[in-house]
Amino acid sequence: MTPRVHKIFLILFLIAFAATIIIYFVSDKNMRYTWYAGGSALVLYFFYRFSKQ
């Protein structure tokens, strides 16, 4: 995987992580949407962490 794509996964992970916190408070602590955002952040983290540079 190229370093550019590796950085894109990092940026997407950071956005998803921030979105998880924002969704938790904006949606009046609705855990369904928080779990969706957190799950996508986790998947993006694994893509970033276990991809070859």
Secondary structure, DSSP 8 states (H G I E B T S, - for coil): --HHHHHHHHHHHHHHHHHHHHHHHHTTS-HHHHHHHHHHHHHHHHHHHTS--
